[in-house]
Amino acid sequence: MQRSAPRLTRILACAAVPVMLVVAGCSSDSGSDSGKDSGSSSSASSKDQGGGQKPATVAPAKYAKLPNPCKSVSTKTIEKLVPATKSKAGTSGKSSDITSRGSCSWNGLDDKGVKGSQYRWFDVSFLRYDSETSLGVSGQKRAEDNYAKEIAKTQATEGAKNVRTSVVKGVGEATTAIRYELKKTGEDFSYATIVTRTDNIVITLTYNGTGYAGAKSPDSADLLASATAAAKEAVTSVGVANK
């Protein structure tokens, strides 16, 4: 009983002070526990302030400009692809943003009288992608994704027959060729499409043709060879435009 008297006195003294003070200093067990809690809280606070991950930085897109689509392929090449073109200057496609998209086309009918006629169509289009900083996606990655979509879209051309896909080396950073046949306006057309990517820009070239009045349709392999040469010029024009 005598040993417990000081303890009883202390309890009565603590009962007379505010509850917050009791929690802070009157409990004989509070010292060690509160020290641990304080340390954990401080550590968590430090992690919140300095340990959080920062948003990944995204490099700006390499190319900020597009070339003039109608000047991306030389006149000499156009004369070869479309011998009787209606306009060597080409017909520019409509675009609401010429810094992000643009296109140009040429077509013509080479009439050889009793030997028949040859029709050709050639077009080139450019799509440029900027980096999306808020999403952490680079212009190059966006172009890679849309490069794949352009290939898939061409492969799924309605009515296309004998679709053949191949990888083309030495053009841009990635290039795919798609050949197929398509019947339209009662004639058999041969098609060669080149889809190429140079960093954050995707270029698509389509070259097709048919023979009229008994003339044979062109071989798709020949169309592909000509379209590939034109694709190299289009890729080069991107670098020139961004000097």
C-alpha positions as CSV (number, residue, x, y, z in Angstrom):
1,M,0.0,0.0,0.0
2,Q,2.8,2.4,0.8
3,R,4.5,1.8,-2.6
4,S,1.4,2.6,-4.5
5,A,0.8,5.9,-2.8
6,P,3.1,8.0,-5.1
7,R,1.5,6.4,-8.2
8,L,-2.0,7.3,-6.9
9,T,-0.8,10.8,-6.2
10,R,0.5,11.1,-9.8
11,I,-2.8,9.8,-11.3
12,L,-4.8,12.3,-9.3
13,A,-2.5,15.2,-10.4
14,C,-2.9,14.3,-14.0
15,A,-6.6,14.1,-13.8
16,A,-6.7,17.8,-13.0
17,V,-4.9,18.9,-16.2
18,P,-6.4,19.1,-19.7
19,V,-6.8,15.8,-21.6
20,M,-4.3,16.9,-24.3
21,L,-1.6,17.3,-21.7
22,V,-2.4,13.9,-20.2
23,V,-1.8,12.4,-23.7
24,A,1.4,14.3,-24.2
25,G,3.1,13.8,-20.8
26,C,1.1,12.0,-18.1
27,S,0.9,8.5,-19.6
28,S,3.9,6.5,-18.5
29,D,3.7,4.5,-21.8
30,S,3.3,7.4,-24.2
31,G,7.0,8.3,-24.5
32,S,8.2,5.4,-26.5
33,D,5.1,5.0,-28.7
34,S,4.7,8.7,-29.6
35,G,8.4,8.8,-30.6
36,K,7.8,6.0,-33.1
37,D,4.7,7.5,-34.5
38,S,6.4,10.9,-34.9
39,G,9.3,9.3,-36.8
40,S,7.0,7.4,-39.1
41,S,4.9,10.5,-39.9
42,S,8.0,12.5,-40.6
43,S,9.4,9.8,-42.9
44,A,6.1,9.6,-44.8
45,S,6.0,13.4,-45.1
46,S,9.5,13.4,-46.5
47,K,8.5,10.7,-49.1
48,D,5.5,12.7,-50.1
49,Q,7.6,15.9,-50.6
50,G,10.6,14.5,-52.3
51,G,10.1,10.8,-53.1
52,G,7.3,11.1,-55.6
53,Q,7.9,10.3,-59.3
54,K,8.2,13.2,-61.6
55,P,6.4,13.2,-65.0
56,A,8.6,11.7,-67.7
57,T,10.0,14.3,-70.0
58,V,9.2,14.0,-73.7
59,A,11.6,15.2,-76.4
60,P,10.2,17.6,-78.9
61,A,9.3,16.1,-82.3
62,K,12.3,16.1,-84.7
63,Y,10.5,17.6,-87.7
64,A,8.4,20.7,-87.3
65,K,7.6,21.2,-91.0
66,L,6.2,19.4,-93.9
67,P,7.5,19.8,-97.5
68,N,5.2,21.0,-100.2
69,P,3.7,17.7,-101.3
70,C,3.5,18.8,-104.9
71,K,7.2,19.5,-104.9
72,S,8.3,16.5,-102.9
73,V,8.8,14.4,-106.0
74,S,10.8,15.7,-109.0
75,T,9.1,16.7,-112.3
76,K,11.4,14.2,-114.0
77,T,10.0,11.4,-111.8
78,I,6.4,12.5,-112.3
79,E,6.9,12.4,-116.1
80,K,8.1,8.8,-115.8
81,L,5.3,7.7,-113.5
82,V,2.5,9.6,-115.3
83,P,3.6,10.1,-118.9
84,A,0.5,12.0,-120.0
85,T,-0.2,13.8,-116.8
86,K,-2.8,16.5,-117.0
87,S,-0.6,18.8,-114.8
88,K,3.0,18.3,-114.0
89,A,2.5,20.7,-111.0
90,G,0.0,18.2,-109.5
91,T,-3.2,18.8,-107.7
92,S,-2.9,19.7,-104.1
93,G,-5.2,18.1,-101.6
94,K,-7.2,20.2,-99.1
95,S,-5.8,20.5,-95.6
96,S,-7.0,22.4,-92.5
97,D,-3.4,22.4,-91.1
98,I,-0.6,22.3,-93.7
99,T,2.0,21.9,-91.0
100,S,0.4,18.5,-90.0
101,R,-1.0,17.0,-93.2
102,G,-0.7,17.5,-96.9
103,S,-1.1,15.6,-100.2
104,C,-0.8,15.9,-103.9
105,S,-1.9,13.8,-106.9
106,W,-1.2,13.4,-110.6
107,N,-3.1,11.4,-113.2
108,G,-3.3,11.1,-117.0
109,L,-4.3,8.9,-119.9
110,D,-1.6,8.0,-122.4
111,D,-3.6,7.4,-125.6
112,K,-1.7,5.2,-128.1
113,G,-4.5,4.8,-130.7
114,V,-5.0,1.3,-132.0
115,K,-2.4,0.0,-129.5
116,G,-4.6,1.0,-126.7
117,S,-4.2,3.5,-123.8
118,Q,-2.5,3.5,-120.5
119,Y,-4.0,5.3,-117.5
120,R,-1.9,6.2,-114.4
121,W,-2.6,7.7,-111.1
122,F,0.0,8.7,-108.5
123,D,-0.4,10.5,-105.2
124,V,1.7,11.2,-102.1
125,S,0.5,12.2,-98.6
126,F,2.3,13.4,-95.5
127,L,1.2,13.1,-91.9
128,R,3.3,14.8,-89.2
129,Y,2.9,14.1,-85.4
130,D,3.9,16.4,-82.6
131,S,5.0,15.1,-79.1
132,E,2.2,15.1,-76.5
133,T,3.9,16.3,-73.4
134,S,0.9,15.9,-71.2
135,L,0.5,12.3,-72.2
136,G,4.2,11.5,-72.2
137,V,4.1,10.4,-75.8
138,S,6.7,11.4,-78.3
139,G,6.0,12.4,-81.9
140,Q,8.1,9.5,-83.1
141,K,6.0,7.0,-81.1
142,R,2.8,8.5,-82.4
143,A,4.1,8.2,-86.0
144,E,5.1,4.6,-85.3
145,D,1.6,3.8,-84.2
146,N,0.0,5.5,-87.2
147,Y,2.5,3.9,-89.6
148,A,1.1,0.5,-88.6
149,K,-2.5,1.8,-89.0
150,E,-1.8,3.1,-92.5
151,I,-0.4,-0.3,-93.5
152,A,-3.4,-2.1,-92.0
153,K,-5.8,0.3,-93.8
154,T,-4.2,-0.4,-97.2
155,Q,-4.2,-4.1,-96.6
156,A,-7.9,-4.0,-95.9
157,T,-8.9,-2.1,-99.1
158,E,-12.4,-3.2,-100.0
159,G,-12.4,-5.4,-103.1
160,A,-8.6,-5.8,-103.2
161,K,-7.3,-9.2,-104.5
162,N,-3.9,-10.9,-104.3
163,V,-2.7,-8.6,-101.5
164,R,1.0,-9.0,-101.0
165,T,3.0,-7.2,-98.3
166,S,6.8,-6.8,-98.1
167,V,9.4,-4.8,-96.2
168,V,11.4,-2.3,-98.2
169,K,15.0,-1.6,-97.2
170,G,16.8,1.7,-97.7
171,V,13.8,4.0,-97.5
172,G,13.2,6.1,-94.4
173,E,13.4,4.4,-91.0
174,A,10.7,1.9,-91.7
175,T,9.0,1.1,-95.0
176,T,6.3,-1.4,-96.1
177,A,5.1,-2.1,-99.6
178,I,1.6,-3.4,-100.4
179,R,0.6,-4.7,-103.9
180,Y,-2.8,-5.8,-105.0
181,E,-5.3,-5.8,-107.9
182,L,-8.7,-4.1,-107.8
183,K,-11.5,-4.0,-110.4
184,K,-13.2,-0.6,-110.9
185,T,-15.0,1.1,-113.7
186,G,-15.1,-2.3,-115.3
187,E,-11.3,-2.5,-115.6
188,D,-8.6,-4.4,-113.7
189,F,-6.3,-2.0,-111.9
190,S,-2.9,-2.8,-110.5
191,Y,-1.9,-1.0,-107.3
192,A,1.4,-0.4,-105.5
193,T,1.3,1.5,-102.2
194,I,4.4,2.5,-100.2
195,V,4.1,3.4,-96.5
196,T,7.2,4.9,-95.0
197,R,8.1,6.6,-91.7
198,T,10.9,9.1,-91.1
199,D,11.0,9.9,-87.4
200,N,7.7,11.7,-86.6
201,I,6.4,11.8,-90.2
202,V,4.5,9.1,-92.1
203,I,4.5,9.2,-95.9
204,T,2.1,7.2,-98.1
205,L,2.5,6.9,-101.8
206,T,-0.1,5.2,-104.1
207,Y,0.6,4.3,-107.7
208,N,-1.9,2.5,-109.8
209,G,-2.9,2.1,-113.4
210,T,-4.8,0.1,-116.0
211,G,-4.9,-0.5,-119.8
212,Y,-7.8,0.5,-122.0
213,A,-8.9,-0.6,-125.5
214,G,-7.1,-3.9,-125.4
215,A,-3.9,-2.7,-123.7
216,K,-2.6,-4.8,-120.8
217,S,-2.7,-3.6,-117.2
218,P,0.7,-2.7,-115.8
219,D,2.6,-5.2,-113.7
220,S,2.3,-4.4,-110.0
221,A,6.0,-5.2,-109.6
222,D,6.9,-2.5,-112.1
223,L,4.6,0.0,-110.3
224,L,6.3,-0.9,-107.0
225,A,9.8,-0.2,-108.3
226,S,8.7,3.2,-109.6
227,A,6.8,4.0,-106.4
228,T,9.9,3.1,-104.3
229,A,12.1,5.5,-106.2
230,A,9.5,8.2,-105.7
231,A,9.4,7.4,-101.9
232,K,13.1,8.0,-101.6
233,E,12.6,11.5,-103.0
234,A,9.7,12.2,-100.7
235,V,11.8,11.2,-97.6
236,T,14.6,13.4,-98.8
237,S,12.2,16.4,-99.2
238,V,11.4,16.2,-95.5
239,G,15.0,16.8,-94.5
240,V,15.3,19.6,-96.9
241,A,12.1,21.3,-95.6
242,N,13.5,21.2,-92.0
243,K,17.0,22.6,-92.6
